Amino acid sequence: MLVDEINRASPRTQAALLEAMAERQVTVEGKRHKLERPFLVLATQNPAEHRGTFPLPESQLDRFLFQLSMNYPDSESEIEMLYGQTQTDWDSLEMSPVLTKEELLETHALVRRVHVDRSVADYMVRIARRTREHEQVVLGSSPRATLMIFQASQAAAFLKGRDYVLPDDVQHVAPLVLRHRLILARHATSERVEIDEVISGILYDISVPV
């Protein structure tokens, strides 16, 4: 499911979406409907300073795996975008699935079997715990965030053709997993500290298992 401009949705709509994400079900007129695997929520979000937006609850943000920042395209890409709008016959475009449902679930099972050494798991936990103790962070990452770093690192290793996780995989996914989960302290915000700077500092400070 794709939710466009998620932070323009009202709090009541957010509550309904949280049920789908947290419990994998929706309730319509008192009747519950289970959402079959694989169920996935993708969402776009406007910057918080835009008018007409609502803050997203921490419990909902915590259920998103990654947050990706979409910057402006470079000049060449923006030119191609202009010509793509005028030269593409959108009505003739056809889309076909890349994977079947069964193939996707099978791949998911393979990712779960990627080995994570205990020293690497300890590295993940030390990163998460450091966010909870950091002087510039008022709300650190939850245990769910640690679990998602674990699973995302397995996926990163799998995509690179390995059946084991390296600390490099952890460093690659950790900023994407943590970015939307940390809340900076007021003094850090007033000093224009960026969350990505804090995460980079944590990854730099914590010793890497060899």
Backbone bond lengths (Angstrom), bond angles and torsions (degrees), N, CA, C in turn:
res aa  C-N    CA-C-N  psi(-1)  N-CA   C-N-CA  omega(-1)  CA-C   N-CA-C  phi
1 M - - - 1.449 - - 1.521 109.31 -
2 L 1.328 116.56 133.23 1.458 122.13 177.41 1.522 108.74 -107.19
3 V 1.327 116.09 123.90 1.458 122.34 177.20 1.525 107.63 -108.60
4 D 1.305 116.91 112.14 1.459 121.13 -177.59 1.525 109.62 -87.17
5 E 1.334 116.45 132.05 1.463 122.62 179.67 1.537 110.71 52.57
6 I 1.304 114.52 60.45 1.463 120.97 -172.69 1.522 113.00 -59.47
7 N 1.333 116.78 -32.97 1.475 117.51 -177.20 1.530 112.91 -83.04
8 R 1.328 117.24 8.18 1.464 119.76 167.99 1.525 111.64 -94.11
9 A 1.322 117.00 -7.78 1.460 120.85 178.89 1.528 110.04 -74.95
10 S 1.321 116.17 147.37 1.465 121.14 -179.39 1.526 110.04 -70.09
11 P 1.342 117.65 160.78 1.469 120.01 177.48 1.527 113.51 -56.37
12 R 1.331 117.78 -33.03 1.470 120.11 178.84 1.531 110.72 -66.44
13 T 1.310 116.11 -41.55 1.460 120.20 177.09 1.519 110.31 -65.72
14 Q 1.332 116.32 -38.12 1.467 120.16 178.36 1.526 110.81 -61.34
15 A 1.335 116.35 -38.36 1.463 120.19 179.69 1.526 111.00 -64.37
16 A 1.328 116.27 -39.39 1.465 119.97 178.40 1.524 110.44 -66.35
17 L 1.331 116.52 -39.42 1.449 120.55 179.16 1.526 110.71 -66.95
18 L 1.330 117.14 -37.74 1.459 120.83 179.27 1.526 111.05 -62.36
19 E 1.326 117.08 -36.93 1.468 120.02 177.07 1.526 110.58 -60.86
20 A 1.327 116.03 -42.47 1.465 119.75 179.82 1.527 110.97 -64.97
21 M 1.329 117.18 -40.47 1.457 121.00 -177.22 1.520 112.28 -75.63
22 A 1.328 117.08 -39.65 1.457 120.92 -173.63 1.517 112.67 -85.23
23 E 1.333 116.49 -38.57 1.460 120.09 -173.42 1.520 113.18 -112.44
24 R 1.340 116.61 -2.03 1.462 121.70 -179.75 1.530 111.45 52.61
25 Q 1.315 114.40 46.96 1.450 121.04 176.30 1.524 109.09 -155.79
26 V 1.327 116.09 160.35 1.455 122.10 173.15 1.520 108.00 -128.17
27 T 1.321 115.69 147.90 1.456 120.94 -179.56 1.521 108.69 -115.18
28 V 1.315 116.70 121.45 1.463 122.71 179.45 1.518 108.32 -125.03
29 E 1.331 116.06 116.86 1.467 122.31 -179.29 1.525 111.20 52.14
30 G 1.322 114.53 44.61 1.455 120.27 175.72 1.510 115.38 80.03
31 K 1.323 118.20 -2.10 1.457 121.55 -179.12 1.517 109.50 -106.47
32 R 1.335 116.78 130.74 1.445 121.62 -177.76 1.533 110.87 -92.09
33 H 1.326 114.54 138.08 1.458 120.79 178.85 1.529 107.78 -124.41
34 K 1.323 116.35 120.93 1.460 120.85 -180.00 1.526 110.62 -74.01
35 L 1.316 115.97 143.30 1.462 122.51 177.20 1.523 108.23 -100.01
36 E 1.307 116.38 119.68 1.452 120.76 -174.69 1.525 111.49 -75.05
37 R 1.306 117.08 150.77 1.456 122.71 172.90 1.521 109.08 -73.92
38 P 1.321 117.82 145.35 1.470 126.34 -4.84 1.522 111.41 -87.29
39 F 1.324 116.60 125.93 1.464 122.41 176.70 1.518 108.00 -110.31
40 L 1.321 116.72 130.10 1.464 121.35 -173.45 1.520 109.63 -137.88
41 V 1.320 116.42 137.89 1.462 122.08 175.77 1.521 109.11 -111.58
42 L 1.321 116.65 123.18 1.458 123.49 170.26 1.511 107.37 -112.16
43 A 1.322 117.82 143.87 1.457 119.94 -178.03 1.520 110.55 -145.59
44 T 1.325 115.15 146.56 1.456 120.87 168.94 1.521 107.87 -104.33
45 Q 1.321 115.94 154.01 1.463 120.59 -175.93 1.517 109.71 -141.16
46 N 1.321 115.69 133.55 1.458 120.81 174.72 1.525 109.65 -77.90
47 P 1.330 117.76 153.57 1.469 119.57 173.67 1.527 110.62 -54.93
48 A 1.324 116.16 144.56 1.458 121.60 -174.16 1.520 113.17 -60.88
49 E 1.360 116.35 -25.38 1.460 118.50 -176.36 1.524 112.85 -80.75
50 H 1.338 118.30 -5.99 1.460 120.68 177.73 1.519 110.63 -70.30
51 R 1.327 116.10 145.89 1.464 120.54 178.47 1.530 110.49 -70.94
52 G 1.329 114.70 151.54 1.457 119.85 176.72 1.514 114.51 78.45
53 T 1.334 117.52 17.46 1.462 120.15 178.55 1.525 109.84 -108.03
54 F 1.327 114.97 153.55 1.456 122.10 178.09 1.533 108.73 -115.13
55 P 1.322 117.44 142.46 1.476 118.67 176.07 1.524 110.21 -66.60
56 L 1.316 116.74 140.39 1.460 120.88 178.58 1.526 109.65 -85.87
57 P 1.323 118.06 135.43 1.469 120.25 179.37 1.523 111.17 -61.37
58 E 1.335 116.22 144.31 1.460 120.12 179.11 1.526 111.47 -58.65
59 S 1.344 116.60 -35.56 1.465 119.82 -179.50 1.518 111.60 -64.00
60 Q 1.328 116.76 -31.97 1.458 120.04 177.97 1.525 111.30 -78.33
61 L 1.313 116.75 -44.20 1.463 120.02 177.81 1.526 111.14 -57.70
62 D 1.329 115.90 -36.36 1.455 120.72 -176.64 1.520 112.43 -66.38
63 R 1.327 116.94 -15.87 1.460 120.47 -178.69 1.521 113.04 -94.70
64 F 1.323 116.91 -4.82 1.455 119.86 171.29 1.523 108.67 -86.09
65 L 1.312 116.60 134.01 1.461 120.70 -178.67 1.520 111.59 -68.19
66 F 1.340 116.99 -55.57 1.463 122.87 -175.24 1.524 111.34 -122.06
67 Q 1.323 114.85 156.84 1.460 121.24 163.29 1.525 107.56 -125.89
68 L 1.317 115.95 121.82 1.460 122.02 179.50 1.518 109.09 -109.46
69 S 1.312 117.03 136.81 1.461 121.86 177.87 1.522 109.07 -95.46
70 M 1.326 115.89 124.10 1.465 121.73 179.73 1.522 108.64 -98.95
71 N 1.313 116.18 105.72 1.455 120.34 178.08 1.527 110.09 -84.44
72 Y 1.331 116.00 174.61 1.456 119.89 177.10 1.528 109.65 -66.12
73 P 1.340 117.70 146.51 1.474 119.50 177.64 1.517 110.91 -70.09
74 D 1.344 115.82 158.48 1.462 118.63 174.58 1.528 109.06 -72.65
75 S 1.309 117.03 170.72 1.465 122.00 -173.43 1.518 112.05 -59.22
76 E 1.331 117.32 -45.97 1.458 120.56 -177.37 1.527 111.41 -63.64
77 S 1.330 116.58 -41.41 1.463 120.44 179.28 1.525 111.19 -65.84
78 E 1.333 116.22 -36.01 1.453 119.45 179.88 1.533 110.90 -68.97
79 I 1.335 117.06 -35.83 1.460 120.53 176.02 1.532 110.01 -65.01
80 E 1.337 116.68 -44.77 1.463 120.51 178.64 1.523 110.92 -61.32
81 M 1.326 116.60 -35.09 1.458 120.46 178.00 1.531 110.99 -62.92
82 L 1.324 116.91 -40.50 1.463 121.15 179.39 1.526 111.01 -62.48
83 Y 1.335 117.26 -46.55 1.456 120.37 -179.30 1.526 111.79 -71.54
84 G 1.325 116.21 -30.71 1.456 119.33 178.31 1.509 112.39 -63.45
85 Q 1.330 116.83 -32.78 1.459 120.76 179.12 1.526 112.15 -68.60
86 T 1.317 116.72 -30.89 1.469 119.65 -174.89 1.520 113.40 -96.34
87 Q 1.337 117.57 -21.71 1.454 119.86 -173.46 1.527 113.90 -104.75
88 T 1.319 116.98 -11.01 1.463 119.71 -177.11 1.519 110.46 -90.93
89 D 1.319 116.22 131.06 1.465 121.81 174.38 1.525 107.52 -88.79
90 W 1.327 115.80 91.04 1.463 120.09 -173.14 1.525 111.99 -63.88
91 D 1.340 117.31 -31.56 1.463 119.51 -177.92 1.527 112.10 -67.21
92 S 1.335 116.51 -25.37 1.464 119.54 -177.06 1.523 112.75 -90.67
93 L 1.327 117.14 -7.84 1.454 119.95 -178.27 1.528 110.79 -71.32
94 E 1.316 115.90 136.22 1.451 120.99 177.11 1.522 109.09 -122.66
95 M 1.325 115.44 140.19 1.459 120.92 178.50 1.517 109.07 -114.42
96 S 1.311 115.15 140.81 1.460 120.26 177.35 1.522 108.19 -131.94
97 P 1.319 117.28 149.16 1.471 119.94 -178.09 1.513 111.94 -66.46
98 V 1.329 115.42 144.17 1.465 121.30 176.85 1.522 110.57 -81.70
99 L 1.331 115.60 -37.47 1.460 122.09 179.06 1.521 109.29 -131.79
100 T 1.307 115.80 151.28 1.456 119.56 170.21 1.529 108.71 -80.82
101 K 1.298 116.08 165.64 1.462 120.51 177.72 1.528 110.74 -57.75
102 E 1.326 116.15 -42.56 1.463 120.86 -178.50 1.528 111.12 -65.17
103 E 1.332 116.87 -41.25 1.464 120.72 179.20 1.522 111.23 -65.12
104 L 1.325 116.82 -38.72 1.463 119.91 179.09 1.521 111.20 -65.90
105 L 1.321 116.94 -42.76 1.468 120.02 178.84 1.526 110.73 -66.53
106 E 1.331 117.07 -35.02 1.467 120.50 176.97 1.527 111.07 -66.05
107 T 1.345 116.55 -41.68 1.463 120.60 177.44 1.526 110.20 -63.30
108 H 1.331 116.51 -40.91 1.461 121.59 177.76 1.525 110.62 -57.41
109 A 1.332 116.08 -42.16 1.467 120.03 179.58 1.526 111.14 -66.18
110 L 1.336 117.70 -37.45 1.462 121.47 178.09 1.532 111.26 -64.30
111 V 1.336 116.55 -40.73 1.462 121.15 179.23 1.530 110.27 -61.63
112 R 1.322 116.37 -39.27 1.462 120.08 -178.56 1.521 112.29 -65.63
113 R 1.334 116.97 -19.48 1.469 120.16 -179.14 1.524 112.81 -91.51
114 V 1.333 117.43 -0.65 1.465 120.40 176.31 1.529 108.90 -64.78
115 H 1.321 116.67 129.39 1.470 122.01 -173.78 1.531 111.55 -74.11
116 V 1.337 115.06 136.40 1.467 121.97 174.33 1.524 107.42 -123.16
117 D 1.321 116.57 111.46 1.455 120.71 178.54 1.528 109.86 -63.10
118 R 1.314 115.19 149.01 1.471 118.90 -177.36 1.533 111.98 -61.75
119 S 1.318 117.51 -32.24 1.471 120.00 178.48 1.531 110.95 -66.60
120 V 1.337 116.96 -33.76 1.462 120.70 177.57 1.526 109.94 -73.45
121 A 1.327 117.20 -38.25 1.463 120.22 175.77 1.528 110.53 -62.64
122 D 1.331 115.89 -39.76 1.468 120.06 176.76 1.529 110.70 -62.73
123 Y 1.316 117.06 -37.20 1.468 122.42 176.75 1.532 110.35 -60.47
124 M 1.335 116.43 -43.14 1.462 120.38 177.50 1.527 111.62 -61.28
125 V 1.316 115.64 -44.10 1.468 120.20 -178.58 1.523 110.73 -65.53
126 R 1.322 117.50 -39.88 1.467 120.46 179.31 1.536 111.02 -64.15
127 I 1.333 116.93 -36.38 1.466 120.13 176.61 1.526 109.82 -64.21
128 A 1.336 116.26 -47.34 1.464 120.37 -178.84 1.525 111.42 -62.93
129 R 1.315 117.02 -44.13 1.466 120.23 -178.64 1.523 111.41 -66.00
130 R 1.320 116.48 -32.68 1.466 119.20 178.55 1.524 111.27 -65.17
131 T 1.328 118.04 -33.20 1.471 119.85 177.56 1.523 111.23 -65.20
132 R 1.333 117.03 -28.91 1.473 120.94 -178.63 1.520 111.93 -80.80
133 E 1.329 116.53 -16.38 1.469 120.83 -177.75 1.525 112.45 -109.28
134 H 1.329 116.63 -4.00 1.465 120.84 -173.40 1.528 110.51 -68.30
135 E 1.330 116.15 136.46 1.462 121.00 -175.83 1.527 113.07 -68.42
136 Q 1.316 118.05 -18.41 1.460 120.73 -179.51 1.528 112.86 -100.16
137 V 1.338 116.44 3.79 1.467 121.13 -177.42 1.521 109.42 -117.99
138 V 1.331 116.33 127.43 1.458 120.48 178.58 1.531 110.89 -94.08
139 L 1.332 117.70 -26.41 1.464 121.59 175.75 1.519 108.16 -133.04
140 G 1.337 115.18 113.15 1.458 120.05 -179.00 1.513 112.17 -88.77
141 S 1.322 116.06 -171.33 1.457 120.58 -176.02 1.523 110.93 -78.65
142 S 1.316 115.26 150.64 1.461 122.32 -179.95 1.526 110.18 -88.13
143 P 1.352 117.75 168.32 1.468 119.50 173.35 1.531 112.32 -58.44
144 R 1.341 117.19 -29.19 1.464 119.55 176.60 1.532 110.40 -62.16
145 A 1.330 116.80 -36.07 1.463 120.14 178.26 1.521 110.68 -63.72
146 T 1.332 117.33 -40.33 1.460 120.34 177.99 1.522 110.42 -62.22
147 L 1.330 116.28 -42.61 1.459 120.66 177.83 1.524 110.86 -61.35
148 M 1.331 117.08 -39.61 1.458 119.93 -178.57 1.528 111.66 -72.49
149 I 1.328 117.81 -32.32 1.468 119.83 172.35 1.524 109.40 -62.28
150 F 1.319 116.27 -42.01 1.468 122.20 178.97 1.529 110.30 -58.98
151 Q 1.330 116.58 -51.43 1.464 120.95 -176.33 1.523 111.78 -70.23
152 A 1.330 116.88 -39.50 1.466 119.92 179.08 1.524 111.04 -66.60
153 S 1.329 117.45 -34.70 1.469 120.88 177.13 1.526 110.40 -66.23
154 Q 1.334 116.54 -38.38 1.464 119.76 175.28 1.525 110.49 -60.80
155 A 1.329 116.77 -43.87 1.459 120.98 -179.87 1.524 111.23 -64.89
156 A 1.337 116.54 -40.17 1.465 120.51 179.60 1.522 110.54 -63.02
157 A 1.325 116.56 -42.69 1.469 120.31 178.21 1.528 110.65 -64.95
158 F 1.317 116.88 -42.23 1.464 121.84 179.86 1.527 111.10 -60.37
159 L 1.331 116.82 -43.10 1.466 120.85 -179.56 1.530 111.72 -66.95
160 K 1.339 116.08 -23.04 1.464 119.89 177.86 1.524 112.05 -92.10
161 G 1.331 116.09 6.27 1.457 120.27 175.60 1.504 115.11 83.25
162 R 1.340 118.12 16.80 1.463 121.19 179.76 1.521 110.54 -107.94
163 D 1.330 115.83 154.84 1.462 120.23 174.77 1.525 111.08 -108.02
164 Y 1.317 116.88 21.88 1.462 122.28 176.69 1.537 108.37 -147.97
165 V 1.328 115.55 153.15 1.468 122.53 -176.58 1.518 110.40 -96.12
166 L 1.321 115.91 136.20 1.459 122.79 174.14 1.534 109.77 -106.21
167 P 1.336 117.66 158.14 1.470 119.18 174.31 1.531 112.42 -56.09
168 D 1.338 117.37 -29.60 1.469 120.08 176.90 1.521 111.60 -59.46
169 D 1.332 117.12 -36.96 1.462 120.71 178.00 1.521 110.42 -64.58
170 V 1.322 115.81 -40.77 1.468 120.87 178.80 1.523 110.36 -62.99
171 Q 1.325 116.85 -45.13 1.460 120.87 -179.69 1.521 111.92 -65.43
172 H 1.319 116.76 -29.98 1.467 120.99 179.81 1.521 111.67 -71.17
173 V 1.336 117.35 -42.32 1.471 119.97 -174.19 1.519 113.54 -91.49
174 A 1.339 118.09 -24.34 1.469 120.80 -173.76 1.536 113.42 -55.61
175 P 1.337 120.56 -46.63 1.473 119.00 179.06 1.521 112.75 -60.63
176 L 1.330 117.92 -36.65 1.462 121.35 -179.35 1.524 111.28 -69.30
177 V 1.331 116.12 -34.47 1.461 120.96 -179.35 1.530 111.46 -77.70
178 L 1.326 117.33 -35.86 1.463 121.34 -171.75 1.532 113.48 -90.48
179 R 1.320 117.60 -23.71 1.464 121.97 -169.23 1.532 113.51 -52.21
180 H 1.308 117.79 -43.27 1.467 121.21 -175.13 1.525 112.93 -93.85
181 R 1.333 116.43 0.89 1.459 119.27 -177.46 1.520 113.48 -100.63
182 L 1.313 117.96 -19.69 1.460 121.05 -176.51 1.521 110.70 -91.75
183 I 1.308 115.65 140.79 1.469 121.70 173.46 1.521 107.71 -117.20
184 L 1.323 115.25 123.58 1.456 120.06 -177.10 1.521 111.04 -76.75
185 A 1.328 115.42 150.04 1.463 121.30 174.23 1.527 109.65 -67.03
186 R 1.318 115.62 157.78 1.474 120.25 -175.95 1.521 111.89 -60.52
187 H 1.322 117.08 -39.21 1.469 118.95 -178.61 1.523 111.16 -67.48
188 A 1.348 117.20 -31.96 1.463 119.74 177.65 1.526 110.45 -70.87
189 T 1.321 115.99 -38.81 1.465 120.03 178.22 1.513 111.09 -64.50
190 S 1.338 116.12 -42.28 1.463 119.66 179.65 1.523 111.86 -65.22
191 E 1.317 116.84 -27.23 1.467 121.34 177.85 1.527 111.98 -88.73
192 R 1.344 116.55 7.60 1.467 123.71 177.96 1.529 112.54 59.89
193 V 1.319 115.29 36.89 1.458 120.20 174.58 1.527 108.22 -75.32
194 E 1.326 117.44 136.74 1.454 122.57 178.86 1.531 109.85 -96.68
195 I 1.333 115.38 144.35 1.464 119.85 179.68 1.523 111.25 -59.16
196 D 1.327 117.02 -39.79 1.464 119.92 179.72 1.529 111.53 -61.38
197 E 1.334 116.95 -32.75 1.461 120.32 177.05 1.528 110.56 -65.51
198 V 1.329 115.67 -41.58 1.462 120.36 179.85 1.525 110.25 -64.10
199 I 1.342 116.55 -44.89 1.462 120.33 -179.43 1.525 110.68 -64.22
200 S 1.321 117.07 -42.42 1.469 120.55 178.54 1.522 110.73 -61.06
201 G 1.335 116.80 -40.50 1.457 120.75 178.48 1.520 112.24 -63.99
202 I 1.337 116.15 -39.69 1.465 120.30 178.34 1.521 110.50 -64.20
203 L 1.332 116.77 -45.74 1.461 120.26 179.72 1.529 111.56 -64.06
204 Y 1.325 116.51 -32.03 1.464 120.92 179.26 1.529 110.91 -72.04
205 D 1.328 116.59 -38.33 1.466 120.98 -173.66 1.529 113.85 -77.61
206 I 1.330 117.25 -31.80 1.455 120.03 -173.43 1.529 110.92 -82.85
207 S 1.320 115.53 129.90 1.461 120.11 -177.73 1.524 111.48 -64.81
208 V 1.309 115.28 141.50 1.467 122.15 -175.99 1.528 108.95 -95.94
209 P 1.345 117.77 132.26 1.472 119.04 177.63 1.526 110.40 -66.37
210 V 1.313 115.51 143.87 1.473 121.59 -179.12 1.526 108.59 -106.19
